């Protein structure tokens, strides 16, 4: 089963996610923004989800993490039942 190491920022609106993605594109640190803005408990650790296998996350999340998002690139906002995520794959195993 494929595995990945990823981090994310969870916010309530697509606008929030797009604003944060713009800040990252302009040089803001993903981890710092996760600590400040993410509504997920993982925000405390910079959005780190650690290592997980395909199927462990909701399908919309898995489609991006195990899809064609290049390692190290921040995704466009991904909508799930929890809100909007910005995802960054740090490593695929």
C-alpha positions in Angstrom: 0.0 0.0 0.0 1.4 3.4 -0.9 2.4 5.7 1.9 3.1 9.4 2.2 4.3 12.1 4.6 2.2 15.3 4.3 1.0 18.3 6.1 -2.1 20.5 5.8 -3.8 23.6 6.8 -7.6 23.3 7.5 -9.7 26.4 7.3 -13.5 27.0 7.1 -13.7 28.8 3.7 -12.2 28.5 0.3 -11.3 32.2 0.5 -9.3 31.6 3.7 -7.4 28.8 1.9 -6.7 30.9 -1.2 -5.5 33.8 1.0 -3.1 31.4 2.8 -1.9 29.8 -0.4 -1.1 33.3 -1.7 0.8 34.1 1.4 2.8 30.9 1.0 3.5 31.8 -2.7 4.9 35.1 -1.4 7.3 33.4 0.9 5.3 32.8 4.2 6.2 29.6 6.0 3.6 26.8 5.7 4.2 25.5 9.2 3.9 29.0 10.8 0.6 29.6 8.9 -0.7 26.2 10.0 0.1 27.0 13.7 -1.7 30.3 13.4 -4.7 29.4 11.2 -5.4 25.7 11.0 -8.6 24.4 12.6 -7.1 20.9 12.9 -5.2 19.8 16.0 -2.3 19.1 13.7 -1.9 22.8 13.3 0.0 22.8 16.6 2.8 20.8 14.9 2.9 23.0 11.8 0.1 20.9 10.1 2.2 17.7 10.1 0.1 14.5 9.6 3.2 12.3 9.8 3.3 9.2 7.7 0.1 7.5 6.6 -1.1 5.0 4.0 -3.4 5.4 1.1 -7.0 5.0 2.4 -6.3 6.4 5.9 -7.7 9.9 5.0 -11.0 11.0 3.4 -11.2 10.3 -0.4 -10.8 13.9 -1.5 -7.6 14.2 0.6 -6.2 10.9 -0.7 -6.9 11.8 -4.3 -4.5 14.8 -4.0 -1.9 13.3 -1.7 -1.6 10.1 -3.8 -2.4 11.8 -7.1 -0.1 14.0 -9.2 0.6 16.8 -6.8 4.4 17.3 -7.0 6.2 16.7 -3.7 6.9 20.0 -2.0 4.2 21.9 -3.9 1.1 23.3 -2.1 -2.2 22.2 -3.5 -5.2 24.3 -4.5 -7.9 24.2 -1.8 -9.4 20.8 -1.3 -13.0 20.7 0.0 -13.9 17.9 2.5 -16.6 17.5 5.1 -14.2 19.2 7.5 -13.6 22.4 5.5 -10.9 23.5 3.0 -7.4 22.1 3.1 -4.1 23.2 1.6 -2.0 20.1 1.3 1.7 19.6 0.9 3.2 16.2 0.2 6.6 16.0 1.8 7.5 12.5 0.7 5.9 9.5 -1.0 7.0 6.1 0.0 
